Amino acid sequence: MIKINEINYPNFGKCVEVSNGTIEFVATLDIGPRIIRFGFVGGENEFYEDVNQAVTLDRPELREKFASDKGWWIMGGHRLWNSPEALRTYYPDYDPVKYEEISNGVRLTPPPQKWTNLQNQMDVIITGDNSVEVIHRITNVGAYPTEFAVWALSVMAPGGLEVVPVPKYDSGFLGNCWLGLWPYTKMNDDRVYWGDKYITVKQDPNADCAFKFGISSEHGWAAYFNHGNVFVKYFDTNGKNYPDNGMNYETYTNPHFLEVESLGELKSFEPGETAEHTETWQLFKDVPRPSNNNETELAEVVKKYVK
């Protein structure tokens, strides 16, 4: 039985809590929206909460364009963004969020964004004992066509291990995997293992720099091991054109958290047209964390917990 309640959540105020008695999520209503908590009932939050505002962006042009007296704050949790990354991506989403109950979940709708003329919306639905479906929508509410892609980012709690599968389809004489690196990314960073079947990334609270890569995912999943659990994210890979030179999956980590990010197709959307991108999350408990560089061990865990 699904229970939906309004609650006051520490540090984030008015929120809506949805639970089936096994798993639960909490979404912010005073600001956001963010799915600020996801985990087993009574268990650890698999998401990061930036209660000390450690990650912010504040530029004069951001305040000017958005007519805001605040910069952007990550908050933590899971959020809906637009790609390619630009000034408009950092819209300061501090307005109250409306929600409505839908079958086994909630629909979260913030006000339309000023200046960007984009309208975000998320449906968050419990679909099984340990699974959630998140439908992300961005609508062009302006008067002109706008090019963007839906960008869904889960900000994971520190201390975990991420596993990303390497594309393996046979492309003959042509490349089968496109890898994107950012200017601050070091290929020899000791947090990453570039394996044959899997790439792994360790979140390290003692690291002194950020790390990010993107990949043209064939498999449509990534996993994050933490708290004795594993979080598995599934996403669609059928698009023809993706942001950042073909990246439909990206990950970013710093001393605070690790982000598990999927992206929808990049295209131009006409006025009134909506982009939609769906993720499915699954959470399993009592899962031993595998070694970051033992591919046999990784394959055994993946075989057991990934479809």
NORKADA-V641277 format. One record per residue. N is the residue number from 1. RES is the residue in one letter. PHI is phi in degrees with one decimal (NA if undefined). Layout:
N;RES;PHI
N;RES;PHI
This chain:
1;M;NA
2;I;-86.3
3;K;-112.9
4;I;-125.2
5;N;-138.7
6;E;-80.8
7;I;-137.8
8;N;-103.8
9;Y;-100.5
10;P;-52.6
11;N;76.0
12;F;-126.9
13;G;73.1
14;K;-65.7
15;C;-141.7
16;V;-116.2
17;E;-111.1
18;V;-126.6
19;S;-145.7
20;N;-110.5
21;G;92.8
22;T;-109.9
23;I;-118.0
24;E;-151.3
25;F;-135.2
26;V;-127.3
27;A;-117.1
28;T;-74.5
29;L;-122.1
30;D;-71.9
31;I;-147.0
32;G;108.3
33;P;-84.8
34;R;-131.9
35;I;-84.4
36;I;-78.0
37;R;-136.9
38;F;-146.9
39;G;177.4
40;F;-74.4
41;V;-58.4
42;G;80.9
43;G;-103.8
44;E;-67.0
45;N;-79.0
46;E;-74.2
47;F;-100.0
48;Y;-83.3
49;E;-118.3
50;D;-89.8
51;V;-72.4
52;N;-100.7
53;Q;50.3
54;A;-77.3
55;V;-122.9
56;T;-137.9
57;L;-138.3
58;D;-136.8
59;R;-126.4
60;P;-57.1
61;E;-69.3
62;L;-67.8
63;R;-64.9
64;E;-68.0
65;K;-65.1
66;F;-97.2
67;A;49.4
68;S;-120.5
69;D;-95.7
70;K;-129.9
71;G;-84.5
72;W;-89.1
73;W;-127.7
74;I;-64.8
75;M;66.1
76;G;108.4
77;G;66.3
78;H;-110.7
79;R;-133.1
80;L;-112.0
81;W;-124.4
82;N;-122.2
83;S;-121.7
84;P;-67.5
85;E;-65.1
86;A;-157.5
87;L;-58.0
88;R;-64.0
89;T;-61.8
90;Y;-92.6
91;Y;-58.5
92;P;-75.8
93;D;-89.4
94;Y;-109.3
95;D;-82.2
96;P;-60.6
97;V;-109.4
98;K;-86.2
99;Y;-135.1
100;E;-136.6
101;E;-76.4
102;I;-122.6
103;S;-59.4
104;N;65.7
105;G;-176.9
106;V;-138.6
107;R;-109.7
108;L;-109.7
109;T;-133.3
110;P;-80.6
111;P;-65.0
112;P;-58.1
113;Q;-77.0
114;K;-74.6
115;W;73.9
116;T;-77.7
117;N;58.0
118;L;-117.7
119;Q;-121.5
120;N;-90.1
121;Q;-161.0
122;M;-132.1
123;D;-100.9
124;V;-122.0
125;I;-130.9
126;I;-80.2
127;T;-111.1
128;G;-170.9
129;D;-57.0
130;N;-131.5
131;S;-132.9
132;V;-135.5
133;E;-110.4
134;V;-122.8
135;I;-101.6
136;H;-100.8
137;R;-131.1
138;I;-131.0
139;T;-110.2
140;N;-78.8
141;V;-101.4
142;G;-90.0
143;A;-98.1
144;Y;-132.1
145;P;-60.2
146;T;-135.7
147;E;-96.2
148;F;-165.7
149;A;-131.3
150;V;-70.8
151;W;-132.3
152;A;-112.2
153;L;-123.0
154;S;-103.3
155;V;-94.3
156;M;-86.7
157;A;-62.3
158;P;-69.1
159;G;94.8
160;G;-99.2
161;L;-127.0
162;E;-97.7
163;V;-125.7
164;V;-126.1
165;P;-74.3
166;V;-91.6
167;P;-55.5
168;K;-131.3
169;Y;-69.5
170;D;-82.3
171;S;-108.7
172;G;65.9
173;F;-82.3
174;L;-101.6
175;G;-66.9
176;N;-121.5
177;C;-147.9
178;W;-110.0
179;L;-114.3
180;G;-109.8
181;L;-122.3
182;W;-102.5
183;P;-55.7
184;Y;-91.0
185;T;-80.4
186;K;-104.9
187;M;-62.1
188;N;-97.7
189;D;-58.3
190;D;-75.1
191;R;-80.7
192;V;-110.8
193;Y;-122.4
194;W;-92.2
195;G;-91.6
196;D;-75.7
197;K;-103.5
198;Y;-138.9
199;I;-107.6
200;T;-119.4
201;V;-133.4
202;K;-93.5
203;Q;-82.2
204;D;-123.5
205;P;-62.1
206;N;-96.8
207;A;-66.3
208;D;-109.7
209;C;-154.0
210;A;-90.6
211;F;-145.0
212;K;-149.5
213;F;-144.1
214;G;-126.3
215;I;-147.6
216;S;-86.6
217;S;-69.8
218;E;-91.4
219;H;-86.5
220;G;72.9
221;W;-153.2
222;A;-149.6
223;A;-131.9
224;Y;-135.5
225;F;-97.9
226;N;-164.6
227;H;59.5
228;G;77.2
229;N;-120.8
230;V;-132.2
231;F;-101.4
232;V;-115.9
233;K;-111.6
234;Y;-111.5
235;F;-153.1
236;D;-74.7
237;T;-127.3
238;N;-92.6
239;G;-69.2
240;K;-95.3
241;N;-144.2
242;Y;-123.9
243;P;-66.9
244;D;52.9
245;N;62.9
246;G;101.4
247;M;-91.1
248;N;-105.9
249;Y;-142.3
250;E;-139.6
251;T;-141.0
252;Y;-137.3
253;T;-140.3
254;N;-144.6
255;P;-65.6
256;H;-97.9
257;F;-163.5
258;L;-135.8
259;E;-102.1
260;V;-107.1
261;E;-123.0
262;S;-118.3
263;L;-129.8
264;G;-88.8
265;E;-70.7
266;L;-89.8
267;K;-158.8
268;S;-90.5
269;F;-110.6
270;E;-72.5
271;P;-53.7
272;G;86.8
273;E;-85.2
274;T;-117.5
275;A;-91.4
276;E;-132.3
277;H;-145.7
278;T;-114.4
279;E;-118.4
280;T;-121.7
281;W;-111.1
282;Q;-130.8
283;L;-129.5
284;F;-119.1
285;K;-102.7
286;D;56.1
287;V;-111.6
288;P;-62.1
289;R;-72.3
290;P;-77.2
291;S;-65.4
292;N;-73.8
293;N;-128.0
294;N;-105.0
295;E;-71.3
296;T;-65.2
297;E;-65.0
298;L;-60.7
299;A;-62.5
300;E;-66.4
301;V;-67.5
302;V;-60.2
303;K;-57.7
304;K;-81.3
305;Y;-114.8
306;V;-115.1
307;K;-68.0
